[in-house]
Every structure is written in C-alpha cells, then in structure tokens.
C-alpha cells in the first residue's frame, strides 16, 4: 500500500527523533535543511506538522490534553482546531474587558494606538 506524501510527512514529524531535532533547531538556531531560504512545499509542510506535534506534546506534558489525542490524525486535527478556537475566544474576552477612560466612554471616541517603539535618527558624522 502506497502512502500519500502528507501521511509520510506527518509520520516523520511525529517521530521522536525528528521532534527532538525540531526542538533543538528551534532552541539553538540549528539548520534542519541545507537550503535555508526558498524552502520547498514539502519542507514547509514538514515544519508545519513538526510544530503541530510539538504543541500537542507540550500540552500532553502540561496535562492540558490526554495522550489519546495522538492515536488518530482526526483527533490531532480536531484538538488543534479546538485549541485555535478557544484561544480566539480568550483573546476576544481580553479585548472586551479593557476599560476605556471615562471621557472616551462618554464621547465614544476611539483610542488611537501609540507606538511603544522609539526610533532614533542616524547621527550625521562630520
């Protein structure tokens, strides 16, 4: 039976060896591929799956989800969808819980965000 390329990529990304390699590459800045720019679609899909399995493994260790999630690709995808939706709800709660100053609440004016970055001009050298 011939497996689809995405099934093979998922299996590789889920493998403990490649999970360790992905984790080390992320933490230490190591290169996983010879080509560091212009990655192929297969390389991008592999990195995407490696990231997904890294998130799931971390959540399992932290006790946020059962290990059973890794039994089936449908469970894995469903968990990631659940995690995405629940994090969007948390973000919306945080945004709606922000209190405006009284003057802006009364007038209904919008807050214009100010940048927290400080930009310096280059010093002219004489």
C-alpha positions in Angstrom: 0.0 0.0 0.0 1.4 3.4 -1.1 1.1 6.2 1.4 0.3 9.7 0.5 3.2 12.2 0.8 1.4 14.1 3.6 0.9 10.9 5.6 4.6 10.2 5.4 5.4 13.8 6.4 3.1 13.6 9.4 4.6 10.3 10.5 8.1 11.7 10.2 7.2 14.9 12.1 5.5 12.9 14.8 8.6 10.7 15.3 10.6 11.3 18.5 13.9 11.7 16.6 12.5 14.5 14.4 10.7 16.1 17.3 14.0 16.3 19.1 15.7 17.6 16.1 13.0 20.2 15.6 13.1 21.3 19.2 16.9 21.6 19.2 16.8 23.5 15.9 14.2 25.9 17.3 16.1 26.5 20.6 19.6 26.6 19.3 19.1 28.1 15.9 20.3 25.0 14.1 19.5 24.4 10.4 17.3 21.4 9.6 17.8 21.7 5.9 20.7 22.5 3.6 18.7 25.2 1.9 17.9 27.9 4.4 15.9 30.1 2.1 13.4 29.2 -0.6 12.1 26.1 1.2 10.1 23.6 -0.8 6.4 22.9 -0.1 7.3 19.6 1.4 9.8 21.2 3.8 7.2 23.8 4.8 4.6 21.1 5.4 7.1 19.1 7.4 7.9 22.1 9.6 4.2 22.8 10.0 3.5 19.3 11.2 6.6 19.3 13.4 5.3 22.5 15.0 1.8 21.0 15.5 3.2 17.8 17.1 5.4 19.9 19.3 2.4 21.9 20.6 0.4 18.7 21.2 3.3 17.0 23.0 3.8 20.1 25.2 0.0 20.2 26.0 0.1 16.5 26.9 3.1 17.0 29.3 1.3 20.0 30.9 -1.8 17.9 31.3 -4.0 20.1 29.1 -5.0 17.2 26.8 -4.9 13.4 27.1 -2.2 11.3 25.3 -5.1 9.7 23.4 -5.1 12.7 21.0 -2.1 11.1 19.3 -3.9 7.9 18.5 -5.5 9.3 15.3 -4.9 12.1 12.8 -8.6 13.1 13.1 -8.1 13.6 16.9 -4.9 15.6 16.3 -6.6 17.9 13.8 -9.7 18.3 16.0 -7.6 19.2 19.0 -5.6 21.8 17.1 -8.9 23.3 15.8 -10.3 23.3 19.3 -7.1 25.0 20.6 -7.3 27.6 17.9 -10.9 28.4 18.5 -10.6 28.5 22.3 -7.5 30.8 22.1 -9.5 33.2 19.8 -12.3 33.3 22.4 -9.8 34.1 25.1 -8.3 36.9 23.1 -11.8 38.4 22.4 -12.6 38.2 26.2 -9.4 40.1 27.0 -10.1 42.8 24.3 -13.7 43.4 25.5 -12.6 43.6 29.1 -10.3 46.6 28.5 -11.8 49.7 30.2 -11.8 53.0 28.4 -11.1 56.2 30.2 -14.4 57.9 31.3 -14.0 60.8 28.8 -13.7 58.3 25.9 -16.6 56.2 27.2 -18.9 59.2 27.3 -17.9 60.6 23.9 -17.5 57.3 22.2 -14.2 58.3 20.5 -11.8 55.7 19.6 -8.4 55.2 21.0 -5.6 55.6 18.5 -2.8 53.2 19.4 0.5 54.8 20.1 3.7 53.0 19.2 5.9 51.8 22.0 8.9 51.9 19.8 11.4 54.7 19.9 13.1 55.5 16.6 16.3 57.3 16.5 17.6 59.2 13.6 21.1 58.4 12.4 23.6 60.8 13.7 25.4 62.8 11.0 29.1 62.4 11.1 31.1 65.5 10.1 
